[in-house]
Amino acid sequence: MVMPALGALPGPAGIAAMQSVNRVAVRPPFMALFLGAAVLCLLLAGWELAGERRPLVLAGAALHLVGAVGVTVAANVPLNDALAGADGSAVQQWGDYLRRWTAWNTVRTAASLAAGALLVVALAGTG
């Protein structure tokens, strides 16, 4: 709902709003949650590889690391970095940014939901 709302703004206002969101996001509370989840997935995967090797735990951890963290690092952050230097006249760039960022965010959201479901099922003892 956020990206369509930003997309409905005139180009310069949308660019400025997203630049502000990107600056505010990179703060300790968000980074602790984002990186903390990645560290937990790495620990879970390591624990599983050293022990039981439950496939759903390994799949959930890998899906989160690749689909959420990997997509963020490889796709969304570079798009954010490119937009950071744009000024209000970059309306063409804004349209391309919205399309690409939203597509990658959809991948990231689906991967996060699937990873969470796999981990819940596996760690609840049914996987």
VEXKEMAR-874468 format. One line per 4 residues: for each residue x, y, z of C-alpha. Coordinates in steps of 0.2 Angstrom, whole numbers, plus 5000, padded with zeros to 4 digits. Layout:
BEGIN
X Y Z ~ ...
This chain:
BEGIN
5000 5000 5000 ~ 5015 5012 5003 ~ 5022 5011 4985 ~ 5006 5014 4976
5003 5029 4988 ~ 5020 5036 4984 ~ 5017 5032 4966 ~ 5001 5043 4966
5011 5058 4971 ~ 5019 5070 4958 ~ 5036 5064 4954 ~ 5046 5076 4964
5036 5073 4980 ~ 5036 5054 4978 ~ 5055 5055 4976 ~ 5057 5066 4991
5046 5054 5001 ~ 5055 5038 4996 ~ 5072 5046 5000 ~ 5066 5051 5017
5059 5033 5020 ~ 5076 5026 5015 ~ 5085 5037 5026 ~ 5074 5034 5041
5074 5015 5038 ~ 5093 5013 5041 ~ 5093 5016 5060 ~ 5097 5004 5074
5080 4997 5078 ~ 5077 4991 5060 ~ 5094 4986 5056 ~ 5094 4975 5073
5078 4966 5067 ~ 5084 4964 5049 ~ 5101 4958 5053 ~ 5096 4949 5069
5084 4938 5058 ~ 5098 4934 5046 ~ 5110 4929 5060 ~ 5097 4918 5068
5094 4910 5051 ~ 5113 4907 5050 ~ 5113 4900 5067 ~ 5098 4888 5064
5106 4882 5048 ~ 5122 4879 5056 ~ 5114 4870 5071 ~ 5104 4859 5058
5119 4855 5048 ~ 5128 4849 5063 ~ 5114 4839 5070 ~ 5097 4833 5064
5097 4841 5047 ~ 5078 4844 5046 ~ 5074 4849 5028 ~ 5061 4862 5032
5072 4872 5044 ~ 5086 4872 5031 ~ 5074 4877 5018 ~ 5066 4891 5028
5083 4898 5034 ~ 5090 4897 5016 ~ 5074 4905 5009 ~ 5075 4920 5021
5094 4922 5018 ~ 5092 4922 4999 ~ 5075 4928 4996 ~ 5074 4942 5010
5092 4947 5014 ~ 5099 4943 4997 ~ 5086 4952 4987 ~ 5087 4967 4999
5106 4968 4997 ~ 5107 4964 4978 ~ 5091 4973 4972 ~ 5082 4985 4984
5097 4994 4992 ~ 5106 4998 4975 ~ 5089 5005 4969 ~ 5088 5015 4985
5106 5021 4983 ~ 5103 5027 4965 ~ 5087 5036 4970 ~ 5096 5044 4984
5106 5055 4972 ~ 5091 5060 4961 ~ 5083 5076 4962 ~ 5065 5081 4958
5067 5081 4940 ~ 5071 5063 4939 ~ 5053 5058 4935 ~ 5057 5045 4922
5069 5037 4935 ~ 5055 5038 4948 ~ 5043 5027 4937 ~ 5057 5014 4933
5062 5014 4952 ~ 5044 5011 4957 ~ 5041 4997 4945 ~ 5057 4988 4949
5057 4991 4968 ~ 5040 4985 4970 ~ 5043 4969 4960 ~ 5058 4965 4970
5049 4969 4986 ~ 5035 4957 4981 ~ 5049 4944 4979 ~ 5056 4948 4996
5039 4948 5004 ~ 5034 4931 4997 ~ 5051 4924 5002 ~ 5049 4930 5020
5032 4924 5022 ~ 5036 4907 5015 ~ 5052 4906 5025 ~ 5043 4910 5041
5030 4897 5037 ~ 5043 4884 5035 ~ 5052 4888 5051 ~ 5036 4889 5061
5031 4872 5054 ~ 5048 4864 5057 ~ 5051 4871 5074 ~ 5034 4867 5080
5039 4849 5077 ~ 5028 4844 5063 ~ 5042 4846 5049
